[in-house]
Amino acid sequence: MNHPKTLLELSGASLEPAKIDTATLVLIDMQNEYLQGPLALPDAENAVNAAIKLLSRAREVGSKIIHVFHKGREGGLFDRSAERGQAIEGLSPVADESIVEKPLPNAFADTELKSLLDETGNNDLIIIGFMTHMCVSSTARAALDHGFRVTIDAESCATRDLPDGTGGVVDAATLNQVALTELSDRFAVIARQHY
C-alpha cells in the first residue's frame, strides 16, 4: 500500500511554511471568550503562549499584522464592549496593526480583510487563533479562494470538545488534529514548532 499524500504534495506545491518576515500574520479571535465562560478551551494557555511569541517575532521583523475579532451581540458571546470580547492580554493590537471585526466564522465574509491583505501586496499568510475547526478553518479555506497561500502555526491554535452526534464527545485535542489534517490536504501548510 502506498503512503498517502496530500493534494498539495501531489500537485508539487511547496510545503515550506511561510517566512515570518515576508508574510502577513493574521490572528483570529484571540479573545478572552476562549479563556473563560462556556467557550473556554482546554488548551488555550499553550496556544496563547505560542501566539504571544509569534506575534513578538512578527513585530521584531516588521511583518504586517492583522487582528481579527469576532463581534457578537451586546450581552451575548463575543460582546466587544465586554471583557470576554476583548483581546487576550499580550495579544492586543498596537497602533500600526489593523483590526477587523467579523460577524461570521470566515474572516473574509462581510469584512475588509481582503482589501487590507491586497494592500500589503503579499500573497503569504500565517494564520493563528481560535477555534481551529471553526474560524481558523473557514478563513484558511476562503483564503485559497482569494488566491492567498496559507500557513497555519499549529502551536498557536486550539479548539474545544464537541458532541459527536451519537451521544459521545470528540475531545479537543483530537478535533484540533483532525481540523489541521483536513486543512493540510489542500488549504494550508501546517507549521509545527517552526516559529
Secondary structure, DSSP 8 states (H G I E B T S, - for coil): ------HHHHHT-------TTTSEEEEE--BGGGTSGGG--TTHHHHHHHHHHHHHHHHHHT-EEEEEEE---TTSTT-TTSGGGSB-TT----TTSEEEEESSSSTTTTSSHHHHHHHHT--EEEEEEE-IIIIIHHHHHHHHHTT-EEEEEEEEEE---EE-SSS-EE-HHHHHHHHHHHHHHHT-EEESS--
